[in-house]
Amino acid sequence: MSGPFMQDKGDDAPKANLSMGIALRDGAYGAELILVGNEVLIGLGTTAYQIPASISDRIRKPLRNSDNALGAVLAVFGIAPRRWAKDPRIVGNERIAGVDVVHGTAGIDTKQYFLDVAKFTNLLTSLRFTEVAGLPQAVGPKVRAALARSVTSATGDVYTGAEDHVMRKAKFNMTIKPSASDRDLEPEARR
């Protein structure tokens, strides 16, 4: 995940253009979450879709009066890297966009990670984005278990503001090598 994210103190409408990408053996997928004023847009490929007010209000509401609006917006989508952290440790201090940050690294609890992926997929399916993008519309318990079993390595790096503790950047790397029997579950995930 990357992209500019700006929130001024007391700002109820932070601005963001967050990009997320995933590379799979059959291709790479990317999406953007764009927050401008009170509007929320989701970009897929070269097209941006305006989210209806009834849904964008649910995305914006947790951001009001939040000290960490980036963490709050990720939580709306079921994305909470702190839940996945396994054996976290601090590896150093750095600067990102002129801000002093603490660089932390950890292994990833794959069961929790894929549970969050399933929640995120359900949300995207309710918005019909999985249909538009040709992605799986659900990630059920059998597929989640197969995915977790198939992980050969999973690590993450998080960069948090040294003073304000706001997450500035996160990067996750995961290698998955499914067994032959687990590959048979793949079509079930695409329904």
C-alpha positions, 0 to 999 in steps of 0.5 A: 500500500502506498500513496499520499495521505494527508490529515491536518489536526482537527480535519474531518475530511483527510485527503488520500490517494491510496494504492494497493496492489497484489501480484498473483501468478495469473496477473497483477491486480491494483486498486485505489481509494481516493478521498477528496472532500466528502467524496470517496472514489474507488479506482480499478484499472483506468476507471474511478467509481464514485461511492454512494453517499450512504456507503461513503459516509460509513467510510468517512465517519471513523475518520472524524476526530481520529488521531490516526485516520489512515488506520481508521480508514483501513479498519473500515475495510477490515484491514488491520495490520496490527492484528496480523503481527507475529513477533514484532520488533523495531528495526530502526528510525527513518524519514518518510516525506520529511517525517521521522518514523519508526520502522517495525517488522514482523511475521504475519499471522496468516490465519488472521490475515486471510480472515481479513482478506475474506472480510475485505472480499465480502465488502468488495463483493457487496459493492460489485467490484469483484464482479467488475474486476473478475476477482473471487466473490468470496474466500470461504473457510476451506479456501482460507485454511488452504491459503494459510497452509500454503504460505511459505513466508510472510513478513511485513514492514510498518512505518509509524510516525515517531511523534504522532504514531500515525501509520505512514507506510506499510508493506507486506510480502507473502509467498504461497505455494499450494499443494496439489490438493489445495489447488483443487480448491481454487475454483471454489474461491472464484464463485 
